[in-house]
Amino acid sequence: MDDTTGDELNRLVGAIPEGWSRAEIDGHGWAVTRTTRAGGKTIAVEAEQLGTDERFGANVWVTSEGAVLRPCEVPEEKVMRFLRAAAAAFSGAE
């Protein structure tokens, strides 16, 4: 991931509240859980669309060279699209 994307990733993940939250994204309810570990060096994000079986997870590793996204069984771009929408929803900019 280049520096710009790493900076964007830090901003997007930072917009998601720690713990469990509910967000309205693209007209659908989502349960979103953010868990920070290792003194902020690893962040897990799990998301589940309420009322469906759509779900995914991703880990973000915060390294000296910037944030690195490690999606779990889904394409990186899908996770980034979701994080952009979730950050907008949590900031009220949706």
Backbone torsions as a table, in degrees:
resi	resn	phi	psi	omega
1	MET	NA	134.5	179.9
2	ASP	-78.7	171.9	-175.7
3	ASP	-60.2	-40.8	-179.4
4	THR	-61.4	-45.9	179.5
5	THR	-67.0	-38.2	176.5
6	GLY	-61.7	-42.4	176.3
7	ASP	-63.8	-43.3	178.7
8	GLU	-62.7	-42.7	179.8
9	LEU	-60.5	-44.6	175.9
10	ASN	-56.7	-45.2	-178.8
11	ARG	-65.1	-44.9	-177.2
12	LEU	-65.9	-47.1	-180.0
13	VAL	-66.0	-36.9	178.1
14	GLY	-63.4	-23.6	179.5
15	ALA	-78.7	-15.5	-179.6
16	ILE	-88.7	125.7	-179.5
17	PRO	-63.4	148.5	175.3
18	GLU	-66.1	142.2	179.9
19	GLY	88.3	-159.7	-176.9
20	TRP	-90.0	135.9	176.6
21	SER	-142.1	159.6	173.6
22	ARG	-113.5	137.1	179.9
23	ALA	-136.8	145.8	173.6
24	GLU	-97.2	114.2	-176.1
25	ILE	-128.6	121.0	-179.6
26	ASP	52.7	39.4	176.4
27	GLY	79.8	8.3	-179.3
28	HIS	-124.2	144.5	175.0
29	GLY	-79.5	135.9	178.2
30	TRP	-129.3	139.7	168.7
31	ALA	-96.0	125.0	-176.4
32	VAL	-125.4	129.1	178.2
33	THR	-121.7	126.5	175.2
34	ARG	-114.8	128.0	179.2
35	THR	-128.2	120.5	-179.9
36	THR	-102.8	133.2	-178.2
37	ARG	-133.1	172.7	174.3
38	ALA	53.6	44.7	177.3
39	GLY	62.9	30.8	178.9
40	GLY	90.8	4.5	-177.6
41	LYS	-84.6	-20.5	174.9
42	THR	-133.3	137.9	-180.0
43	ILE	-131.8	126.4	175.9
44	ALA	-104.3	134.8	174.9
45	VAL	-123.5	124.4	176.4
46	GLU	-122.0	139.6	-178.0
47	ALA	-137.2	141.3	179.3
48	GLU	-138.8	123.4	176.3
49	GLN	-74.6	121.5	-176.0
50	LEU	-66.2	135.4	178.7
51	GLY	83.8	2.0	177.8
52	THR	-133.9	-179.6	176.3
53	ASP	-102.5	12.9	179.3
54	GLU	-78.6	126.8	179.5
55	ARG	-157.8	158.2	174.5
56	PHE	-162.7	168.3	177.3
57	GLY	-140.9	161.2	177.3
58	ALA	-154.2	152.3	174.5
59	ASN	-115.1	144.2	174.5
60	VAL	-119.7	124.4	176.6
61	TRP	-102.9	126.1	178.4
62	VAL	-97.2	109.1	-177.2
63	THR	-110.7	173.4	177.6
64	SER	-65.0	-18.7	179.4
65	GLU	-98.6	4.4	178.3
66	GLY	118.7	179.1	-178.8
67	ALA	-76.7	141.9	179.5
68	VAL	-126.6	126.5	-179.9
69	LEU	-90.9	132.6	176.0
70	ARG	-128.0	88.7	179.2
71	PRO	-69.0	153.5	178.6
72	CYS	-105.3	103.5	172.6
73	GLU	62.6	20.7	174.0
74	VAL	-138.3	156.1	179.0
75	PRO	-64.8	144.7	179.6
76	GLU	-55.5	-41.5	-178.0
77	GLU	-63.1	-35.1	177.1
78	LYS	-63.3	-42.5	178.4
79	VAL	-64.6	-44.1	179.8
80	MET	-63.0	-41.4	176.6
81	ARG	-59.2	-45.1	179.2
82	PHE	-63.3	-46.2	-179.1
83	LEU	-61.5	-38.3	176.9
84	ARG	-62.8	-44.9	179.4
85	ALA	-67.0	-40.8	-179.7
86	ALA	-66.1	-42.5	178.8
87	ALA	-61.2	-40.7	177.0
88	ALA	-64.1	-42.4	-179.1
89	ALA	-64.9	-44.3	-178.7
90	PHE	-71.2	-26.1	179.0
91	SER	-89.8	-4.7	179.8
92	GLY	80.6	11.9	-176.4
93	ALA	-94.7	6.1	-176.6
94	GLU	-71.4	NA	NA
